[in-house]
Amino acid sequence: MQQQAHTIAQRLLNLYRQAHVIEGGWAAVNKVFIAESNDAQVITELENLPTGKRLVAHINNLRSGKTPMDSIDKDLLPYGGLMSGATGNVSLTKEEIKQLKQALDSFQPTTESLDVIKNLPFVKKFGNDWVDDIRSAIAFDNDMLTKWRTVAQTDKAYKIWNSAKELLSETLTERNRAQIQADMLEYETYLPMFGDAGKEVLSKLRTFMSSLS
């Protein structure tokens, strides 16, 4: 029972950390937090995880009605709000904004289209933080932010895809099983984006995980 509570707590924490790229945002993830945190053991496990106490505080705010179901208290944002696109510490020139708009208008959720975005000179200069820094730079434009969410989801999806394929190529171990359990929510969120191939990988992950049960 404790292991199951730990797995649920880890899933909720992963969802909390990735809320900025989940379709539906806080309105979607808050419903999951409420639905899956009824067990006191889950709350206890959350409190023992890094940043878990912040999520517990957020869940308590939701349950009390202090925080609406489509938002979060700014003081409880994951990563101190640095992933929300609202920092305002990054800026782009008018020409860079123009180039980005053109790239976003033609963006498709493919590796080729993703590479076009990632290889823009002003995107490359942000290194590994490109998703969040560009989000911050275009926080003033809701239309661009909506399109950027698709870019961020696509980038995350391919990372999850590669992670899943790598795990499936490795030898079965209890450590891998625990990792799959902890990350299953992300696999269930992103792998279906790859259609039948993604669903097949998801099925293999579940079989892979249960084979050691």
HUBEL-V309105 format. One record per run of one state. SS is the DSSP state (H for helix, E for strand, C for the rest). FROM is the first residue (numbers start at 1). TO is the last residue. If there is no record, write none. Layout:
BEGIN
ss/from/to
SS/FROM/TO
SS/FROM/TO
END
This chain:
BEGIN
ss/from/to
C/1/1
H/2/17
C/18/18
H/19/21
C/22/24
H/25/36
C/37/39
H/40/47
C/48/51
H/52/64
C/65/73
H/74/76
C/77/77
H/78/81
C/82/93
H/94/105
C/106/110
H/111/118
C/119/120
H/121/124
C/125/126
H/127/137
C/138/141
H/142/168
C/169/173
H/174/210
C/211/213
END
